[in-house]
Amino acid sequence: DVVSALVVLSCFGASADISLIEVLEREIEQPLIAPLDDAVAHSVLGKRNGKLYFMHDKLQEAAYSKMKPEERCLHHNRYGLALGFVAVRERDDRLLLTAVTQINHGGPQAVIDDEQAVVVANLNLDAGKKAMNMSDFFAAHSFFDHGISYLRLRREHWNEHYDLSLELFNLAAKCAFMNAEHDRLKMLTEQIMHNARCFEDKFQAISVTVTLLSFSGNVPAAVELIKTTLSSLDEELPSAVTPTVIKKHLDNTKKQLALLSDDTLLSYLAMVDPSKIFAVELLVKLYGSLTLIGERATQRIIPLRVIQISLTYGMSPHSPTAFAQYGSYLALIEDEFEEGYRYVKFALSLMKKLPSRAHDGSTLFWSTHTRIHIEPMQSSIECYLDAYKAHMKSGNTYSNAVWCSSVYNMCCLWSGKELNAVVDSMKDTMKESKYHKNFVALTLMLPMLRVALRLIGQSDAPAPQQENLTNAFGEAFNEGGNAGKYATLFHTMYFAKLCEALMFRELNEAEDAAEKYFSVDRLVGLPPVMFFGKFYSGLVSFWVARETDDNDRKESKKWIKRGVECKDKIEKLSDLASTWNFQNKLYLLQAEEQFCSRNFGMAETLYDAAILSSKMHKFVNEEALANELAGHFYLETGRRNKSVHYFSRAFDKYNEWGAVAKASALTEYLDESER
């Protein structure tokens, strides 16, 4: 009896809960507890904290070897099924996971007939869902794959057990996507597309394929698949989206919403039509894809269309995201900040009211675009981190979580967070992007990481192409090729270059990068860090204008005009959105403008105002920059002694930020001033 009981215990590994062994003893009608207590008395087993455990691995191996190899699978299957029936009857999730794991140790060869195979496949389906609820997507994928392996004992499982097959394959595909198992994902989605009995049953496979295409770097293919699918769902967008079409959609949406209070909208029934739910999901995905490729006109009517569908058919799980996108559109495109911010807050309220938490990350991400303009930036950018965590919890690691992390890192960099911490966070995001082969996030992050590394005095970021990265479709990573294909990535790359050139006073590089930045700026949809681009490109414009003034008046005026346009945009943000976030930036741009106009007295006042405002509003990086540019102003206007004071403060502030290499570069100006 003791040896037999030890053999049973060995099937569960090095240890097992006493409560589990008690249940098993009752179900298989074999003495277990008393014999195992004898083993404890003879120091073969230990007993502590409600567990029985082997005193040494060799003892567990010896007990396990008492079974014939060909019989072990039968024992695992028997014990797992016995526990599984109890778990289902008593709704014990923990016992269910243990039971199904035990069954899977036995494998398909232990199954006695087709009926049992279906029972075991269903148990794996339930266990996988429980694992997903705990955000353990690797375990969930294992359960779903095992479930499929039991179904495959019957070649006709798609015909005989269609609903079970479809659910197992869909959930396995979702987990494979989350775990970056792309080859497995493609095999699963191909099976679904081949065997699905109706278009509706293909929805999940299409959705995951769209996301995989988009973030693997093939956004046009993702957009084309979305548009083709929307057409099949009778939700085609206008073929030509003109300003008139946009205004018509916007006016119609405003009129509809003006008649409805927030409480009325929050009490709307849920959307139940599967085709409409999927159409809304695809439209929200399309909005993000068009942001990348710069198709601004179509992008602007998407949230308007989603809201109209929601008002007609009820609120879908993606409706809060559409309201967040609508709020951003009103605030950042139409300059209706108060109304836009209202709908962003409404989106967050609607998100909390819906029962599903699966899409919270998306709503948080898009709503933060507006919040970082209106709320104090240093705290509001943390909402991108909240979005990242929400996506991670729901398993959207491959695309959405990494995207949130990328934008969060960029905002941390340019809002003055301590640089070494920012670099560490960027490296973590790069590691995630490489693991998931997310080429879009890699292309977005690399230019910013290089700037941050140079500021702190570290070597350049390694090029991922040196690591032979290929995406899910076998395409090799090429940073320049990816950036050149998509307006937002191209925009980000040249924004990083002009910022770096401004920081390190590299005039030719700054002019070249700014020229390319402005050439693509009009194509970009709604980048979350748009105002950073306006601020830094405005500073570069005024600098280039001064340097070309004596040589080419026409060229100088062109750059002055660009600088003034950037300044006007920041001034509007300061007036309408937030004094906290934009006053210091406005003062510095105005100081540079007055420097160009040779209004030196006004320039002096504005430089000091920019420095003070940066200090008051806790932008240490911009306080450093304002001091440095004031130093250059005094140096270039022949007041070297006065410039020392400003360069010295800039030196201290850059060091406080963590930009030790940049601070070190200022010693050149300090020495020159002293001379």
Disulfide bonds with the S-S distance in Angstrom:
none
